[in-house]
Amino acid sequence: MSNVQKELDSLLLKVEQPARHIGGELHSVIKNPSEETVRFAFCFPDTYEIGMSYTGLNILYNILNKKDDIYCERCFTPARDMMTAMEEAGVPLFTLETKTPLGEMDFVGFTLQYELSYSNILMMMRLAGIPLLSAERSESDPIIIVGGPCAFNPEPIADFVDVVLIGDGEILLPKICSIRGEFKKQGRSKLEFYKEISKLQGVYIPAFYEPKYAEDGRFTGYKKLWDGAPDKILKAIVDDINDVEFPRENIVPLIEVVHDRAVAELFRGCTRGCRFCQAGMIYRPVRDRDKDEIVDIAKTQLENSGHEELSLLSLSTSDYTQFEPLVLELMGYCKEHQVSLSLPSLRLDNFSFTIMDEIQGVRKTGLTFAPEAGTQRLRNVINKNITEDDIFGALSQAFDLGWTSVKLYFMMGLPTETYEDLDGIADLASRIMEMARARNGGKVGRYSVAVSVSNFVPKPYTPFQWVRQNTLEEFEAKHVYLRDKLKKIKGVTYRYHGSYTSVLEAVFARGGRELCKTMLEAHKMGACFDSWTEGFAKDAWVKALEKTGIDSNYFAVNDIEPGSAVPWGLLDCGVSDEFFLREWRKALGENTTPDCRRGCNGCAINKYTECKFGGIYA
C-alpha cells in the first residue's frame, strides 16, 4: 500500500465530495505495472466534474491502456479544501487508479482546453512536488507533455513544459510512449529522447528554440538551439478517424459530472468557416465516422454504462453526411430504451425541428440560437452565413411547435463592430418578443428571451488572429449600453461574460514566452481556478502583469501586421496564412465565403491530407 493510500482515508474525512479523489469507477483500468511499463498521468487542469466530462480523456485513456506496456492513469485539480488537507498532511498529488504520486510517473500530461486553466497546471505540479521550470527538472523527474487546442500557441507556458503535441493525438501519443519505453530500457537520456521524437509530425520541443526580441521589445522570431530541430512543426493528422478506436466502455463517474452521458463522435472538423472560430480551422479537414460505427458506439456505450442520455459530438451536428438516417435509427433505439437523445449544434431547418419536436414531446426545453452579431453587416464580417429571414423563419416554426423560451448567443467587440451593431442585438430581442406577444394575445406570458453575450477574443489560426481586442474600458462601456437597452424590453434577460478575464484570455492566446514569468508570479500569489468566477483572483493577475512589465491592453490597442513574426509561428495547423489573409480582407469588405461543402475555398489543408471537399492546392 502506498503512503498516499495510507493517508487518504483521513484526508477524505476533511473534504466535500470525497468521491472525486478515490477512483475505482466502473471501467477504470487497474494494471500491475512493472519497471518497464511506461506510466502516463493524464491530468485535466480542473475539477473531477469538469474533467470527467471531457471526451478526449476517455479516447486517449482507452487507446493507451490497450497497450500492454503503457499504463494511463488520471488526475484532476483538487478543490481548495483537498489542496489544503494534502499540503497540511504532506501528501503529494496522486493518480486516481493506483494512488501513485505524480512525481513517480514517466509522463505527466496536461490537456490545454482553455487559457484560464494554465494556473491550475502550475498548482498541480507544485502539489506533486515537481519542479515547475523545465530547466530545473532532472532525469528522474517526469516529462511534462501538453496537447489540446491551446497547444497551438504554448509559448506562455513553454518554460514549464518539455513536449508539446499539436493536432490529433490518437496515433502520435502511443508512439511517443513506446519510444520512451525503448529509451528507458536502453538507459538513454531525456535529451536523446527529445531529439528522436522531434522527428515526428506534431511534436514541438520548446527547449530547442529561443525567442528573439527587438530593442523595443517586439518579438522577431526564433533562434534554433539545436540544428536538427525542424523549421516548422505541422500538426499530427489522423487521415481517417475510422482507423482509430473510439471508446465503448467510458469510465462511469461516481458523482454527478457536468456532462453525465454517453457520447459518440460524428465527425471531426468543420466546413462553415466562421472567421472568429479557432476550432473550425485547427480541426480541418472534415472526417466523417461511418454511420454503422456510430450506431454501434452509441448502443454499446449505453449498454456498458447505464447512462440515460446520448449526445452526438461534432462542431455542427446536422452537417453530418448521413444525419437524417442516423438520427432516425438512434431515435428508435433511444425511445425503446427510454434514453434521451441530445443533438447539439443543429442547423435549424425543417428536419431538425421535426426531430426536436419528436424528441422533446410535450415538454419543450429552451431553444438556442447563435446569431453572434446583431446586424447582417457584422454577420457578413464574421462569415456567419445566416440571415434575419433564417432566424425569424426558424423562430416562427419553433413557436408554432410549442417552444416559449429562446436563448440567443452573441459576441461583443467583434472586428468593425459599432454601437449600431449593439442596437441590432436589442432590436432582434425586441422583435422576437413582439412575435411571441402576437401569438399570445398581446401578452408576454410564458415567452422569454435570454440574451447571452461573450467578449470577442482574437485567437491564433483564424482570419482575426491579427486584430486588436477591445480594451477593458471599451467592453465595460458596451455592456452597460446594451444592458440599459435590453432592460426596457419586457421578457428579456441579459447575461454577459466578465471583461477582465476576456482580456487576460487574449493575452495568453496571442502572447509569447515572456508571459512565463507572469504565470510564475501569479502562481506565487495564489492564482488558481481562474476560469471560475469565485476562484478568479484579479488582484493577483494585475500585480503579476505589472511586476513583469506586461501591459494587458497591448493586444487590445494594437493590431498585428499580417506577415510579421508571431509567437505561434513555429507551428502549422495546415491552413495557410494566405487563406487567413484572404478571409481577413473579405471580412473588411463585408463579403462572405460559402460553406466548403459547396466547393473548395483553398485553405490548403488538402496539401497535407485528403479533404473530400478540397480542390487542387495552389
C-alpha positions as CSV (number, residue, x, y, z in Angstrom):
1,M,0.0,0.0,0.0
2,S,1.4,3.4,-1.0
3,N,1.9,6.1,1.6
4,V,-0.8,8.1,-0.2
5,Q,-3.3,5.3,0.3
6,K,-2.5,5.1,4.0
7,E,-3.2,8.9,4.4
8,L,-6.2,9.1,2.1
9,D,-8.9,7.9,4.4
10,S,-8.2,10.6,6.9
11,L,-7.9,13.2,4.2
12,L,-11.3,12.3,2.8
13,L,-13.0,13.0,6.1
14,K,-12.0,16.6,5.8
15,V,-13.3,17.5,2.4
16,E,-16.5,17.8,0.5
17,Q,-17.1,15.4,-2.4
18,P,-14.5,12.8,-1.3
19,A,-15.6,10.6,-4.3
20,R,-13.6,13.0,-6.5
21,H,-10.4,11.5,-5.1
22,I,-10.8,7.8,-4.7
23,G,-11.0,6.3,-8.2
24,G,-12.4,2.7,-8.6
25,E,-15.1,3.7,-11.1
26,L,-16.7,1.2,-13.4
27,H,-14.4,0.7,-16.5
28,S,-11.4,2.4,-14.9
29,V,-8.3,0.4,-15.6
30,I,-6.2,-1.2,-12.9
31,K,-2.9,-2.8,-14.0
32,N,0.1,-4.2,-12.2
33,P,2.9,-2.0,-13.7
34,S,6.4,-3.3,-13.9
35,E,9.7,-1.3,-14.1
36,E,9.5,-1.4,-17.9
37,T,5.9,-0.1,-18.0
38,V,5.6,3.4,-19.3
39,R,3.5,5.3,-16.8
40,F,1.4,8.2,-18.1
41,A,-0.7,10.5,-15.9
42,F,-3.5,12.2,-17.9
43,C,-4.1,15.4,-16.0
44,F,-7.1,17.6,-16.6
45,P,-6.4,21.0,-15.0
46,D,-9.8,21.5,-13.5
47,T,-12.1,19.6,-11.1
48,Y,-13.2,16.0,-11.5
49,E,-16.7,17.0,-12.5
50,I,-15.4,19.0,-15.5
51,G,-12.5,16.8,-16.5
52,M,-14.6,13.6,-16.5
53,S,-16.9,15.3,-19.0
54,Y,-14.1,15.7,-21.5
55,T,-14.4,13.1,-24.3
56,G,-10.7,13.4,-25.2
57,L,-9.8,11.9,-21.8
58,N,-11.8,8.7,-22.5
59,I,-10.4,8.5,-26.0
60,L,-6.7,8.6,-25.0
61,Y,-7.3,6.7,-21.8
62,N,-8.8,3.8,-23.8
63,I,-6.2,3.8,-26.5
64,L,-3.1,4.0,-24.2
65,N,-4.4,1.3,-21.9
66,K,-5.0,-1.1,-24.7
67,K,-1.1,-1.3,-24.9
68,D,0.3,-3.8,-22.6
69,D,3.5,-1.8,-22.0
70,I,1.7,1.5,-21.2
71,Y,-0.4,2.5,-18.2
72,C,-2.5,5.6,-18.4
73,E,-4.0,6.9,-15.1
74,R,-6.0,10.1,-14.3
75,C,-5.5,13.1,-12.2
76,F,-7.6,16.3,-11.7
77,T,-7.1,19.6,-9.9
78,P,-8.2,19.1,-6.3
79,A,-10.7,21.5,-4.9
80,R,-9.4,24.1,-2.4
81,D,-10.3,22.1,0.6
82,M,-8.4,19.0,-0.6
83,M,-5.4,21.1,-1.6
84,T,-5.2,22.4,2.0
85,A,-5.7,19.0,3.5
86,M,-3.0,17.5,1.3
87,E,-0.4,20.2,2.0
88,E,-1.0,20.0,5.7
89,A,-0.6,16.2,5.7
90,G,2.4,16.4,3.3
91,V,0.6,14.2,0.7
92,P,1.7,14.8,-2.9
93,L,-0.8,14.9,-5.7
94,F,-1.5,11.4,-6.9
95,T,-3.3,9.4,-9.7
96,L,-6.7,8.0,-9.0
97,E,-6.1,4.5,-10.3
98,T,-3.1,3.5,-8.1
99,K,-2.6,6.5,-5.8
100,T,0.9,6.9,-7.2
101,P,2.5,10.4,-6.7
102,L,2.7,12.2,-10.0
103,G,6.4,12.7,-9.4
104,E,6.9,9.0,-9.9
105,M,5.3,8.8,-13.4
106,D,7.2,8.8,-16.7
107,F,4.9,11.4,-18.2
108,V,2.6,13.9,-16.7
109,G,0.3,15.1,-19.4
110,F,-2.0,18.1,-19.4
111,T,-4.7,18.9,-21.9
112,L,-4.9,22.6,-22.7
113,Q,-8.6,23.3,-23.3
114,Y,-8.8,26.9,-22.3
115,E,-6.1,29.5,-21.4
116,L,-7.5,30.3,-17.9
117,S,-6.7,26.7,-16.8
118,Y,-2.9,27.4,-17.0
119,S,-2.7,28.5,-13.4
120,N,-4.1,25.1,-12.4
121,I,-1.3,23.4,-14.2
122,L,1.3,25.1,-12.1
123,M,-0.7,24.4,-8.9
124,M,-0.9,20.7,-9.8
125,M,2.8,20.5,-10.4
126,R,3.6,22.2,-7.1
127,L,1.2,19.9,-5.2
128,A,3.1,17.0,-6.9
129,G,6.5,18.3,-5.8
130,I,7.6,18.5,-9.5
131,P,10.0,21.5,-10.2
132,L,7.9,24.0,-12.2
133,L,10.6,25.1,-14.7
134,S,11.7,22.5,-17.3
135,A,15.3,23.7,-17.0
136,E,15.3,22.7,-13.3
137,R,14.0,19.2,-13.7
138,S,16.3,16.2,-13.6
139,E,16.5,12.9,-15.5
140,S,14.4,11.3,-12.7
141,D,11.6,13.8,-12.9
142,P,8.6,13.1,-15.1
143,I,8.4,14.5,-18.6
144,I,5.7,17.3,-18.8
145,I,3.8,16.9,-22.0
146,V,0.8,19.0,-23.2
147,G,-1.7,18.9,-26.0
148,G,-5.2,20.2,-26.9
149,P,-6.4,23.3,-28.8
150,C,-4.4,25.8,-26.7
151,A,-1.2,23.9,-27.5
152,F,-1.3,25.7,-30.9
153,N,0.3,28.6,-29.0
154,P,2.0,27.0,-26.0
155,E,4.6,29.9,-25.6
156,P,3.0,31.4,-22.5
157,I,3.7,28.2,-20.6
158,A,6.7,26.9,-22.7
159,D,9.2,27.3,-19.8
160,F,7.2,24.8,-17.8
161,V,6.7,22.0,-20.3
162,D,9.0,19.6,-22.1
163,V,7.0,18.3,-25.0
164,V,4.1,19.9,-26.9
165,L,1.8,17.8,-29.2
166,I,-0.3,19.6,-31.8
167,G,-3.1,18.0,-33.7
168,D,-4.7,14.6,-33.4
169,G,-3.2,12.5,-30.6
170,E,-4.6,9.0,-31.1
171,I,-1.7,7.7,-33.1
172,L,1.0,10.1,-32.0
173,L,0.8,9.8,-28.2
174,P,1.0,5.9,-28.1
175,K,4.0,6.1,-30.5
176,I,5.8,8.6,-28.2
177,C,5.1,6.4,-25.2
178,S,6.5,3.4,-27.0
179,I,9.7,5.3,-27.9
180,R,10.1,6.4,-24.3
181,G,9.8,2.7,-23.3
182,E,12.6,1.7,-25.6
183,F,14.8,4.6,-24.4
184,K,14.1,3.6,-20.7
185,K,15.3,0.0,-21.4
186,Q,18.5,1.4,-23.1
187,G,19.2,3.9,-20.3
188,R,19.2,6.8,-22.8
189,S,18.8,10.4,-21.7
190,K,15.8,12.7,-22.0
191,L,17.7,14.9,-24.4
192,E,18.2,12.0,-26.8
193,F,14.5,11.1,-26.4
194,Y,13.5,14.7,-27.3
195,K,15.7,14.7,-30.4
196,E,14.2,11.4,-31.5
197,I,10.5,12.4,-31.1
198,S,11.1,15.8,-32.6
199,K,11.2,14.0,-36.0
200,L,7.6,13.1,-35.6
201,Q,4.9,15.2,-37.2
202,G,3.1,17.1,-34.5
203,V,5.9,17.3,-31.9
204,Y,7.3,20.6,-30.7
205,I,10.2,20.7,-28.1
206,P,10.3,24.3,-26.8
207,A,13.8,23.9,-25.3
208,F,15.2,23.6,-28.9
209,Y,14.2,27.2,-29.7
210,E,14.9,30.6,-28.2
211,P,12.7,33.6,-28.8
212,K,14.3,36.8,-30.2
213,Y,13.2,40.3,-29.5
214,A,14.0,43.7,-31.0
215,E,15.3,46.6,-28.8
216,D,11.8,47.9,-28.4
217,G,10.6,44.5,-27.1
218,R,8.8,43.3,-30.2
219,F,9.0,39.6,-30.9
220,T,11.1,38.9,-34.1
221,G,11.3,35.1,-34.4
222,Y,13.2,32.2,-33.0
223,K,16.8,31.0,-32.9
224,K,17.3,27.3,-33.1
225,L,19.4,25.9,-30.2
226,W,19.8,22.5,-31.9
227,D,20.4,22.4,-35.7
228,G,18.4,19.3,-36.0
229,A,15.2,20.9,-34.8
230,P,12.5,21.3,-37.5
231,D,12.0,24.8,-39.0
232,K,8.2,24.3,-38.8
233,I,6.0,21.8,-37.0
234,L,3.0,20.6,-38.8
235,K,0.1,19.2,-36.7
236,A,-0.5,15.5,-36.5
237,I,-3.4,14.4,-38.6
238,V,-5.5,11.2,-38.4
239,D,-6.5,10.9,-42.1
240,D,-9.4,8.6,-41.3
241,I,-11.0,8.6,-37.9
242,N,-12.5,5.2,-38.5
243,D,-8.9,3.9,-38.2
244,V,-8.7,4.8,-34.5
245,E,-10.8,3.3,-31.9
246,F,-13.5,5.3,-30.2
247,P,-14.2,4.1,-26.6
248,R,-17.2,1.9,-26.0
249,E,-16.6,1.5,-22.2
250,N,-16.3,5.0,-20.9
251,I,-15.4,5.4,-17.2
252,V,-18.7,5.9,-15.3
253,P,-18.2,8.7,-12.7
254,L,-19.0,8.1,-9.1
255,I,-20.6,11.5,-8.7
256,E,-22.7,13.7,-11.0
257,V,-20.4,15.5,-13.5
258,V,-21.1,18.3,-16.0
259,H,-21.9,16.0,-18.9
260,D,-23.0,12.7,-17.5
261,R,-23.9,10.9,-20.7
262,A,-22.8,8.5,-23.5
263,V,-21.1,10.3,-26.4
264,A,-20.4,9.3,-30.0
265,E,-18.3,11.4,-32.3
266,L,-20.0,12.0,-35.7
267,F,-17.1,13.8,-37.5
268,R,-14.1,15.9,-36.8
269,G,-13.6,19.3,-38.4
270,C,-16.0,21.9,-39.8
271,T,-16.7,23.5,-43.2
272,R,-18.6,26.6,-42.0
273,G,-15.6,29.0,-41.9
274,C,-16.7,31.3,-39.1
275,R,-13.8,33.8,-39.0
276,F,-13.6,34.0,-35.2
277,C,-13.7,30.3,-34.6
278,Q,-10.3,28.6,-33.9
279,A,-11.8,25.1,-33.7
280,G,-13.2,25.4,-37.1
281,M,-9.7,26.0,-38.5
282,I,-7.4,23.8,-36.5
283,Y,-9.5,20.7,-36.7
284,R,-9.7,20.7,-40.5
285,P,-10.3,18.7,-42.7
286,V,-13.8,17.2,-42.1
287,R,-13.5,13.5,-41.5
288,D,-16.8,11.5,-41.1
289,R,-17.2,8.5,-38.9
290,D,-19.1,5.6,-40.6
291,K,-22.8,5.6,-39.7
292,D,-23.0,2.0,-38.6
293,E,-19.9,2.5,-36.4
294,I,-21.6,5.5,-34.7
295,V,-24.7,3.5,-34.0
296,D,-22.6,0.6,-32.6
297,I,-20.6,3.0,-30.4
298,A,-23.7,4.6,-29.1
299,K,-25.6,1.4,-28.3
300,T,-22.5,-0.3,-26.7
301,Q,-21.7,2.8,-24.5
302,L,-25.3,2.9,-23.3
303,E,-25.4,-0.8,-22.5
304,N,-22.0,-0.6,-20.7
305,S,-22.7,2.5,-18.7
306,G,-26.4,2.7,-17.8
307,H,-26.4,6.3,-18.9
308,E,-29.9,7.8,-19.7
309,E,-28.7,10.3,-22.2
310,L,-26.8,10.1,-25.5
311,S,-25.1,13.1,-27.2
312,L,-23.7,13.3,-30.7
313,L,-20.4,15.1,-30.8
314,S,-19.3,17.4,-33.6
315,L,-18.9,21.1,-34.3
316,S,-22.0,21.2,-36.4
317,T,-24.1,18.1,-35.9
318,S,-26.6,18.4,-38.7
319,D,-23.8,18.8,-41.3
320,Y,-23.0,15.1,-40.9
321,T,-23.4,13.5,-44.3
322,Q,-25.9,10.8,-43.2
323,F,-27.6,12.9,-40.5
324,E,-31.2,12.0,-41.2
325,P,-30.9,8.2,-41.4
326,L,-28.5,8.2,-38.4
327,V,-30.8,10.2,-36.2
328,L,-33.9,8.3,-37.2
329,E,-32.2,5.0,-36.3
330,L,-30.9,6.3,-33.0
331,M,-34.2,7.8,-32.1
332,G,-35.9,4.4,-32.5
333,Y,-33.3,2.8,-30.2
334,C,-33.4,5.6,-27.6
335,K,-37.2,5.6,-27.4
336,E,-37.3,1.8,-26.9
337,H,-34.7,2.0,-24.1
338,Q,-36.0,5.3,-22.5
339,V,-32.8,7.2,-23.3
340,S,-32.9,10.9,-24.1
341,L,-31.1,12.0,-27.3
342,S,-29.1,15.3,-27.3
343,L,-28.4,16.9,-30.6
344,P,-26.2,20.0,-30.1
345,S,-25.1,22.4,-32.8
346,L,-28.1,21.8,-35.0
347,R,-28.9,23.8,-38.2
348,L,-32.5,24.8,-37.5
349,D,-34.2,23.6,-40.7
350,N,-37.4,21.7,-41.2
351,F,-35.9,18.2,-40.5
352,S,-34.1,19.4,-37.3
353,F,-37.4,20.9,-35.9
354,T,-39.3,17.8,-36.7
355,I,-36.7,15.7,-34.9
356,M,-36.5,18.1,-31.9
357,D,-40.3,18.2,-31.6
358,E,-40.4,14.4,-31.6
359,I,-37.5,14.1,-29.1
360,Q,-38.9,16.6,-26.6
361,G,-42.6,15.7,-26.9
362,V,-44.9,17.8,-24.7
363,R,-42.2,19.4,-22.5
364,K,-40.1,21.8,-24.5
365,T,-36.7,22.8,-23.2
366,G,-35.2,26.1,-24.2
367,L,-34.3,26.7,-27.8
368,T,-30.8,28.1,-28.6
369,F,-29.7,30.3,-31.5
370,A,-26.2,31.8,-32.1
371,P,-26.6,34.8,-34.4
372,E,-23.3,36.0,-32.9
373,A,-23.9,39.6,-34.2
374,G,-26.9,41.9,-34.1
375,T,-26.8,43.1,-37.7
376,Q,-26.4,41.4,-41.1
377,R,-23.4,43.6,-41.9
378,L,-21.5,42.3,-38.9
379,R,-22.7,38.7,-39.5
380,N,-21.2,39.1,-43.0
381,V,-17.9,40.3,-41.5
382,I,-17.6,37.2,-39.3
383,N,-18.9,34.9,-42.1
384,K,-21.9,33.8,-40.0
385,N,-23.9,32.7,-43.0
386,I,-27.4,33.2,-41.6
387,T,-29.9,36.0,-42.3
388,E,-32.7,37.5,-40.4
389,D,-35.1,35.6,-42.5
390,D,-33.4,32.4,-41.3
391,I,-33.7,33.5,-37.7
392,F,-37.3,34.6,-37.8
393,G,-38.4,31.8,-40.0
394,A,-37.0,29.3,-37.6
395,L,-38.4,31.0,-34.5
396,S,-41.9,31.2,-36.1
397,Q,-41.8,27.4,-36.7
398,A,-40.5,26.9,-33.1
399,F,-43.3,29.0,-31.6
400,D,-45.8,27.1,-33.7
401,L,-44.5,23.8,-32.3
402,G,-44.8,25.0,-28.7
403,W,-41.4,26.5,-27.8
404,T,-41.7,29.5,-25.5
405,S,-38.1,30.1,-24.3
406,V,-35.3,31.2,-26.6
407,K,-31.6,31.8,-25.7
408,L,-29.6,34.0,-28.1
409,Y,-25.8,33.9,-28.1
410,F,-23.8,37.0,-29.3
411,M,-20.2,38.2,-29.3
412,M,-19.2,41.7,-28.3
413,G,-16.2,43.5,-29.6
414,L,-16.0,41.8,-33.0
415,P,-13.9,43.4,-35.6
416,T,-15.5,46.6,-37.2
417,E,-18.3,46.5,-34.5
418,T,-20.2,49.8,-33.9
419,Y,-22.9,50.8,-31.4
420,E,-25.4,50.3,-34.2
421,D,-24.5,46.6,-34.1
422,L,-25.3,46.6,-30.4
423,D,-28.6,48.2,-31.2
424,G,-29.2,45.4,-33.6
425,I,-29.0,42.9,-30.7
426,A,-31.6,44.8,-28.8
427,D,-33.7,45.1,-31.9
428,L,-33.6,41.3,-32.6
429,A,-34.7,40.6,-29.0
430,S,-37.5,43.1,-29.2
431,R,-38.8,41.8,-32.5
432,I,-38.8,38.2,-31.1
433,M,-40.8,39.3,-28.1
434,E,-43.2,41.1,-30.5
435,M,-43.6,37.8,-32.4
436,A,-44.3,36.0,-29.2
437,R,-46.9,38.5,-28.0
438,A,-48.7,38.3,-31.3
439,R,-49.2,34.6,-30.6
440,N,-50.3,35.2,-27.0
441,G,-53.0,37.8,-27.3
442,G,-50.6,40.7,-26.9
443,K,-49.2,39.4,-23.7
444,V,-45.7,38.2,-22.8
445,G,-47.0,35.3,-20.8
446,R,-44.6,32.3,-20.7
447,Y,-42.5,33.6,-23.5
448,S,-38.9,34.8,-22.7
449,V,-35.7,35.7,-24.5
450,A,-32.3,35.3,-22.8
451,V,-29.5,37.3,-24.4
452,S,-26.1,35.9,-23.5
453,V,-23.0,37.9,-24.6
454,S,-19.4,36.8,-24.6
455,N,-16.4,39.0,-25.4
456,F,-14.5,38.5,-28.6
457,V,-11.0,37.1,-28.1
458,P,-8.7,37.1,-31.1
459,K,-7.2,33.6,-31.5
460,P,-4.2,32.3,-33.5
461,Y,-5.0,30.4,-36.7
462,T,-8.1,32.4,-37.5
463,P,-8.6,35.3,-40.0
464,F,-9.0,37.5,-37.0
465,Q,-5.6,36.5,-35.4
466,W,-4.1,39.9,-36.3
467,V,-7.0,42.1,-35.0
468,R,-6.9,44.2,-31.8
469,Q,-9.2,43.3,-29.0
470,N,-11.4,45.8,-27.3
471,T,-9.9,47.3,-24.1
472,L,-11.4,46.6,-20.7
473,E,-13.0,50.0,-20.7
474,E,-14.5,49.5,-24.1
475,F,-16.0,46.2,-23.2
476,E,-17.5,47.5,-19.9
477,A,-19.0,50.6,-21.6
478,K,-20.6,48.4,-24.3
479,H,-22.1,46.0,-21.7
480,V,-23.6,48.9,-19.8
481,Y,-25.0,50.4,-23.0
482,L,-26.6,47.0,-24.1
483,R,-27.8,46.3,-20.6
484,D,-29.7,49.6,-20.4
485,K,-31.2,48.9,-23.9
486,L,-32.4,45.4,-23.0
487,K,-33.8,46.1,-19.6
488,K,-36.5,48.2,-21.3
489,I,-37.8,45.1,-23.2
490,K,-40.2,43.0,-21.1
491,G,-39.4,39.3,-21.1
492,V,-35.8,39.8,-22.0
493,T,-32.9,38.9,-19.6
494,Y,-29.2,39.7,-20.2
495,R,-26.1,37.9,-19.1
496,Y,-22.5,38.6,-20.1
497,H,-19.0,37.4,-19.6
498,G,-16.5,39.1,-17.3
499,S,-14.4,41.6,-19.2
500,Y,-11.1,41.3,-17.4
501,T,-11.0,37.5,-17.8
502,S,-11.5,38.0,-21.6
503,V,-8.7,40.5,-21.8
504,L,-6.4,38.0,-19.9
505,E,-7.5,35.2,-22.2
506,A,-6.4,37.3,-25.2
507,V,-3.0,38.0,-23.5
508,F,-2.4,34.2,-23.2
509,A,-4.0,33.3,-26.5
510,R,-1.6,35.5,-28.5
511,G,1.3,36.2,-26.1
512,G,4.8,34.8,-26.2
513,R,7.3,33.2,-23.8
514,E,7.8,36.4,-21.9
515,L,4.5,35.5,-20.1
516,C,6.0,32.5,-18.4
517,K,7.4,34.9,-15.8
518,T,3.9,36.4,-15.4
519,M,2.5,33.0,-14.9
520,L,5.0,32.2,-12.2
521,E,4.4,35.4,-10.3
522,A,0.6,34.9,-10.4
523,H,1.1,31.4,-9.2
524,K,3.2,32.6,-6.2
525,M,0.3,35.0,-5.4
526,G,-2.2,32.1,-5.3
527,A,-3.7,32.2,-8.8
528,C,-5.8,29.1,-9.4
529,F,-9.2,28.2,-10.8
530,D,-9.2,31.4,-12.9
531,S,-12.0,30.1,-15.1
532,W,-14.3,30.0,-12.1
533,T,-15.9,33.3,-11.2
534,E,-15.5,32.6,-7.5
535,G,-11.9,31.4,-8.0
536,F,-10.6,34.2,-10.2
537,A,-8.0,36.3,-8.3
538,K,-8.0,39.5,-10.4
539,D,-5.6,41.3,-8.0
540,A,-3.0,38.6,-8.3
541,W,-3.0,38.9,-12.1
542,V,-3.0,42.7,-12.1
543,K,0.1,42.7,-9.8
544,A,1.8,39.8,-11.7
545,L,1.4,41.6,-15.0
546,E,2.7,44.9,-13.5
547,K,5.6,43.2,-11.8
548,T,6.7,41.5,-15.0
549,G,6.2,44.6,-17.2
550,I,3.3,43.2,-19.3
551,D,0.7,45.6,-20.5
552,S,-2.6,43.7,-20.5
553,N,-4.0,46.1,-23.0
554,Y,-1.1,45.6,-25.5
555,F,-3.2,43.2,-27.6
556,A,-6.2,45.5,-27.4
557,V,-4.7,48.7,-28.6
558,N,-2.5,47.2,-31.3
559,D,-3.3,45.2,-34.5
560,I,-0.6,42.8,-35.6
561,E,0.7,43.4,-39.0
562,P,0.0,40.4,-41.2
563,G,3.2,38.7,-42.2
564,S,5.1,39.9,-39.1
565,A,6.6,37.4,-36.6
566,V,4.1,35.9,-34.1
567,P,4.9,33.6,-31.1
568,W,2.9,30.7,-32.7
569,G,4.7,31.0,-36.0
570,L,6.7,27.8,-35.5
571,L,3.6,25.7,-35.6
572,D,1.4,24.9,-38.6
573,C,-2.3,23.9,-38.3
574,G,-2.3,23.0,-42.0
575,V,-4.4,26.1,-43.1
576,S,-2.3,28.6,-44.9
577,D,-1.7,32.2,-43.8
578,E,-2.6,33.2,-47.3
579,F,-6.1,31.8,-46.7
580,F,-6.4,33.6,-43.4
581,L,-5.3,36.9,-45.0
582,R,-7.8,36.5,-47.9
583,E,-10.5,35.9,-45.3
584,W,-9.5,38.9,-43.3
585,R,-9.6,41.1,-46.4
586,K,-13.1,39.7,-47.3
587,A,-14.2,40.5,-43.7
588,L,-13.1,44.1,-44.1
589,G,-15.1,44.2,-47.3
590,E,-18.1,42.6,-45.5
591,N,-18.0,39.7,-48.0
592,T,-18.9,36.2,-47.1
593,T,-17.3,32.8,-48.1
594,P,-19.6,29.9,-48.7
595,D,-19.5,26.6,-46.8
596,C,-16.7,24.4,-48.1
597,R,-19.3,21.7,-48.9
598,R,-20.3,23.9,-51.8
599,G,-16.8,24.0,-53.2
600,C,-13.2,24.3,-52.1
601,N,-12.2,27.7,-50.8
602,G,-8.5,27.0,-51.0
603,C,-7.5,26.8,-47.3
604,A,-4.6,24.4,-48.3
605,I,-5.3,21.7,-45.8
606,N,-5.5,19.2,-48.7
607,K,-1.8,19.8,-49.3
608,Y,-1.2,17.6,-46.3
609,T,-4.1,15.2,-46.2
610,E,-7.1,14.2,-48.3
611,C,-10.1,16.6,-47.9
612,K,-13.2,15.4,-49.5
613,F,-14.2,19.0,-50.3
614,G,-10.7,20.0,-51.4
615,G,-9.7,21.2,-54.8
616,I,-6.2,21.4,-56.2
617,Y,-3.8,23.2,-53.8
618,A,-2.4,26.3,-55.4
